[in-house]
């Protein structure tokens, strides 16, 4: 989606909460690229009297992502989270807030995406398509494996992809996903490409990968390990659609520059035709993992 972005979410803080910390990541990429691009972003939290409680501070920009953090003391009551910006092309935004204080009597019930999940896109993807793959898991820990199978249709020659996931410190209360790896596997279960670690900015780990692929069936596989806290992670939505305001990122897509069509973490992936470099974006995490080199070409043997 292009144009102004104005998202607001109202939430209530219960008894025992004394403060919060938050983190956000959104794709900025370059003006001349086809990848998602959201600019001029600002995140504020207001109380019930419309008094500003907190505003985010940019932690850095790397690997096509901008990352910011925010935090403040809170008392029980109603608050409003407001996100503004401008979508230049397709837009991807992930935000998480972690509340601190006296824990409630009962732990939060597991919700969101199961840690182990597979899905399939029914319709073939064409050049110009963009798919966001997001996974958000709350109160679940252990091994994570997300698989998305898709078909690259006629005319697709490649993809580009970017991923982001939260890796807050081991002693913190925020989301934490570690040991992440993202692979693109062909129909014979051969690893075609693996993501390359792009570093850690603020509370987010970043990665990306891209390359040439031929029409056919592929599976995007993300592995990792959920820590002992809730963790929003990007890698799951089997629908072809663009989203402006959300938490988590991966996408699959391709754009037609002449038509000015928007495209896009995971995440997120994109397919392109002709000489354009296609791209596949999927959001997945990893901390303390050694960068892996991508396979030289489609059909490379399994590692």
C-alpha positions as CSV (number, residue, x, y, z in Angstrom):
1,X,0.0,0.0,0.0
2,X,1.3,3.5,-0.9
3,X,0.5,6.8,0.8
4,X,0.1,7.9,4.4
5,X,0.1,5.3,7.2
6,X,-1.9,6.0,10.4
7,X,-2.4,3.0,12.7
8,X,-3.8,3.1,16.2
9,X,-4.2,0.4,18.8
10,X,-5.9,0.8,22.2
11,X,-4.8,-1.5,25.0
12,X,-5.4,-1.7,28.8
13,X,-2.7,-2.2,31.3
14,X,-3.7,-4.3,34.3
15,X,-2.8,-4.2,38.0
16,X,0.8,-4.9,38.9
17,X,2.3,-3.4,35.7
18,X,4.9,-0.7,36.4
19,X,6.7,-0.2,33.0
20,X,7.1,-1.4,29.5
21,X,9.8,-1.8,26.8
22,X,9.2,-2.0,23.1
23,X,10.9,-2.5,19.8
24,X,9.9,-1.9,16.2
25,X,11.3,-2.8,12.8
26,X,10.1,-1.8,9.3
27,X,11.5,-2.1,5.8
28,X,13.0,1.0,4.3
29,X,15.2,-0.3,1.4
30,X,16.3,2.1,-1.3
31,X,14.2,4.5,-3.3
32,X,15.1,2.8,-6.6
33,X,14.5,-0.8,-5.5
34,X,11.3,-2.8,-5.8
35,X,11.3,-4.0,-2.2
36,X,9.0,-2.7,0.6
37,X,9.6,0.9,1.6
38,X,8.0,2.7,4.6
39,X,9.5,6.1,5.5
40,X,8.9,8.9,8.0
41,X,7.9,6.4,10.7
42,X,7.0,7.6,14.2
43,X,5.6,5.6,17.1
44,X,3.9,7.2,20.1
45,X,2.0,6.0,23.2
46,X,-0.7,8.2,24.7
47,X,-2.6,7.8,27.9
48,X,-6.4,8.1,28.3
49,X,-6.1,11.9,28.6
50,X,-4.2,12.0,25.3
51,X,-0.9,12.9,27.1
52,X,2.2,11.6,25.4
53,X,3.8,8.8,27.5
54,X,6.5,7.6,25.2
55,X,7.9,8.0,21.7
56,X,10.4,5.7,19.9
57,X,14.0,6.4,19.1
58,X,15.7,5.0,16.0
59,X,18.4,2.5,17.0
60,X,19.8,2.1,13.5
61,X,19.3,1.2,9.8
62,X,20.8,-2.0,8.3
63,X,20.1,-4.7,5.7
64,X,17.0,-2.8,4.4
65,X,15.4,-2.4,7.8
66,X,15.0,0.5,10.2
67,X,14.8,-0.4,13.9
68,X,13.6,1.6,16.9
69,X,13.1,1.2,20.6
70,X,10.8,2.8,23.2
71,X,10.0,2.4,26.9
72,X,8.6,4.2,29.9
73,X,6.9,3.8,33.3
74,X,3.2,2.9,33.2
75,X,0.4,2.7,35.7
76,X,-2.7,0.6,35.2
77,X,-5.1,2.2,32.7
78,X,-6.0,2.6,29.1
79,X,-3.4,3.6,26.5
80,X,-3.2,4.2,22.7
81,X,-0.3,3.1,20.4
82,X,-0.1,5.3,17.3
83,X,2.1,4.6,14.3
84,X,2.4,7.1,11.4
85,X,4.5,7.1,8.3
86,X,4.4,7.0,4.5
87,X,4.2,3.9,2.4
88,X,6.3,4.4,-0.8
89,X,5.7,0.9,-2.0
90,X,4.3,-2.2,-0.1
91,X,4.9,-1.7,3.6
92,X,6.0,-4.0,6.5
93,X,6.0,-2.9,10.1
94,X,6.6,-5.0,13.3
95,X,6.0,-3.7,16.8
96,X,6.1,-5.4,20.2
97,X,5.6,-4.2,23.7
98,X,6.7,-6.1,26.8
99,X,5.2,-5.2,30.2
100,X,7.1,-5.4,33.4
101,X,6.0,-5.5,37.1
102,X,4.4,-8.0,39.4
103,X,3.4,-11.1,37.5
104,X,-0.3,-12.0,37.5
105,X,-1.6,-15.0,39.3
106,X,-2.0,-17.1,36.1
107,X,0.5,-17.2,33.3
108,X,-0.7,-16.0,29.8
109,X,-2.4,-18.7,27.8
110,X,-0.5,-19.8,24.6
111,X,-1.8,-18.0,21.5
112,X,-0.8,-17.0,18.0
113,X,1.0,-19.3,15.6
114,X,2.0,-22.8,16.6
115,X,5.8,-23.2,16.7
116,X,5.6,-26.1,14.3
117,X,3.5,-25.3,11.2
118,X,3.4,-25.8,7.4
119,X,1.2,-24.2,4.8
120,X,0.8,-24.0,1.1
121,X,-0.1,-21.2,-1.3
122,X,-2.6,-22.6,-3.7
123,X,-2.3,-20.1,-6.6
124,X,1.0,-19.8,-8.5
125,X,3.0,-16.7,-7.9
126,X,3.7,-14.4,-10.8
127,X,6.3,-11.7,-11.4
128,X,5.0,-8.7,-9.5
129,X,3.4,-10.7,-6.6
130,X,4.3,-10.0,-3.0
131,X,3.6,-12.3,0.0
132,X,4.1,-11.4,3.6
133,X,5.0,-14.4,5.8
134,X,4.5,-13.6,9.5
135,X,4.6,-15.7,12.7
136,X,3.7,-14.5,16.1
137,X,3.8,-16.9,19.0
138,X,2.9,-16.1,22.6
139,X,3.6,-18.2,25.7
140,X,5.2,-21.0,23.7
141,X,8.8,-22.2,24.0
142,X,10.9,-24.8,22.3
143,X,11.9,-25.7,18.7
144,X,10.4,-23.6,15.9
145,X,9.9,-24.8,12.4
146,X,7.8,-22.9,9.8
147,X,7.3,-24.1,6.2
148,X,5.6,-22.4,3.4
149,X,5.3,-24.2,0.0
150,X,4.6,-22.1,-3.1
151,X,4.8,-22.4,-6.9
152,X,6.8,-19.9,-8.9
153,X,4.7,-19.5,-12.1
154,X,5.8,-18.9,-15.7
155,X,7.9,-15.9,-16.3
156,X,9.5,-15.8,-12.8
157,X,13.3,-15.6,-12.9
158,X,14.3,-14.9,-9.4
159,X,13.5,-13.6,-5.9
160,X,14.6,-11.3,-3.1
161,X,13.9,-11.8,0.6
162,X,14.5,-10.1,3.9
163,X,13.8,-11.3,7.5
164,X,13.7,-9.8,11.0
165,X,13.1,-11.4,14.4
166,X,13.5,-10.2,18.0
167,X,16.4,-11.4,20.1
168,X,16.1,-9.5,23.4
169,X,18.6,-10.4,26.1
170,X,18.4,-13.7,28.0
171,X,17.6,-11.9,31.2
172,X,15.0,-9.5,29.6
173,X,11.3,-10.0,29.4
174,X,10.9,-9.3,25.7
175,X,10.5,-11.7,22.7
176,X,13.5,-13.9,22.1
177,X,14.1,-16.3,19.2
178,X,17.5,-17.8,18.7
179,X,19.4,-20.2,16.4
180,X,17.4,-19.1,13.3
181,X,18.1,-20.4,9.8
182,X,16.0,-19.8,6.7
183,X,16.4,-22.0,3.6
184,X,14.7,-22.1,0.2
185,X,14.3,-25.8,-0.8
186,X,13.3,-27.1,-4.2
187,X,10.8,-29.9,-4.9
188,X,13.5,-32.5,-4.5
189,X,14.3,-31.2,-1.0
190,X,17.6,-29.7,-2.2
191,X,18.7,-26.4,-0.5
192,X,18.7,-23.8,-3.2
193,X,19.6,-20.8,-1.1
194,X,20.2,-20.0,2.6
195,X,19.8,-16.6,4.2
196,X,22.9,-14.6,5.1
197,X,23.0,-13.0,8.6
198,X,23.0,-9.2,8.4
199,X,23.7,-8.3,12.0
200,X,21.8,-7.2,15.1
201,X,20.3,-3.7,15.4
202,X,18.6,-2.8,18.6
203,X,16.5,-5.8,19.6
204,X,16.2,-7.3,16.1
205,X,18.4,-9.7,14.2
206,X,18.4,-9.3,10.4
207,X,19.0,-11.5,7.4
208,X,18.4,-11.5,3.6
209,X,19.0,-13.6,0.5
210,X,18.2,-13.5,-3.2
211,X,18.9,-15.3,-6.4
212,X,17.7,-16.7,-9.7
213,X,15.1,-19.4,-9.7
214,X,13.1,-21.1,-12.4
215,X,9.4,-21.8,-12.4
216,X,8.5,-24.7,-10.2
217,X,7.6,-25.7,-6.6
218,X,9.7,-24.4,-3.6
219,X,9.4,-24.5,0.2
220,X,10.6,-21.7,2.4
221,X,11.8,-23.3,5.7
222,X,12.6,-21.4,8.9
223,X,14.1,-23.1,11.9
224,X,14.9,-21.7,15.3
225,X,14.3,-22.0,19.0
226,X,11.8,-20.0,21.1
227,X,13.2,-18.9,24.4
228,X,11.3,-19.0,27.7
229,X,9.3,-15.9,26.9
230,X,6.7,-14.9,24.4
231,X,8.1,-14.0,21.0
232,X,6.7,-12.5,17.9
233,X,8.4,-13.9,14.9
234,X,7.7,-13.3,11.2
235,X,6.9,-16.2,9.0
236,X,3.4,-17.3,8.3
237,X,0.6,-15.9,6.2
238,X,-0.5,-17.9,3.3
239,X,-2.3,-15.0,1.6
240,X,-1.2,-12.8,-1.2
241,X,-1.8,-9.3,0.3
242,X,-0.1,-6.1,1.4
243,X,-0.2,-4.9,5.0
244,X,0.9,-1.6,6.5
245,X,0.8,-2.0,10.2
246,X,1.7,-5.3,11.8
247,X,4.1,-7.1,14.0
248,X,6.4,-9.7,12.2
249,X,7.8,-10.0,8.4
250,X,8.4,-12.2,5.5
251,X,7.1,-11.8,2.0
252,X,7.2,-13.2,-1.5
253,X,6.6,-11.0,-4.4
254,X,7.5,-9.4,-7.7
255,X,6.7,-6.0,-9.1
256,X,6.2,-4.3,-12.4
257,X,8.2,-1.1,-12.2
258,X,6.5,0.4,-15.2
259,X,3.1,-0.1,-13.8
260,X,4.2,1.3,-10.4
261,X,2.8,-1.6,-8.5
262,X,3.9,-2.0,-4.9
263,X,5.7,-5.1,-3.9
264,X,7.0,-7.1,-0.7
265,X,9.8,-9.6,5.7
266,X,9.4,-12.0,6.9
267,X,9.5,-11.3,6.6
268,X,8.5,-11.1,2.4
269,X,9.5,-12.3,-1.0
270,X,9.3,-11.0,-4.5
271,X,9.6,-12.4,-7.9
272,X,10.8,-10.5,-10.9
273,X,11.1,-11.1,-14.7
274,X,13.6,-10.1,-17.3
275,X,16.8,-8.6,-15.9
276,X,15.2,-7.4,-12.7
277,X,16.6,-9.0,-9.6
278,X,13.7,-10.8,-7.9
279,X,13.4,-11.1,-4.2
280,X,11.9,-13.2,-1.5
281,X,11.4,-11.8,2.0
282,X,10.7,-13.9,5.0
283,X,11.2,-13.0,8.6
284,X,13.1,-15.3,10.8
285,X,15.5,-15.0,13.7
286,X,18.9,-16.0,14.8
287,X,21.3,-14.8,17.5
288,X,24.8,-15.9,17.9
289,X,24.6,-17.9,14.8
290,X,27.5,-18.0,12.3
291,X,26.6,-16.5,8.9
292,X,26.0,-19.2,6.3
293,X,26.9,-18.9,2.7
294,X,24.1,-19.3,0.1
295,X,24.2,-22.2,-2.3
296,X,25.7,-21.3,-5.6
297,X,22.7,-21.9,-7.7
298,X,19.3,-23.6,-7.8
299,X,19.6,-27.3,-7.5
300,X,22.6,-27.2,-5.1
301,X,22.9,-30.3,-3.0
302,X,21.4,-30.5,0.5
303,X,23.7,-29.5,3.3
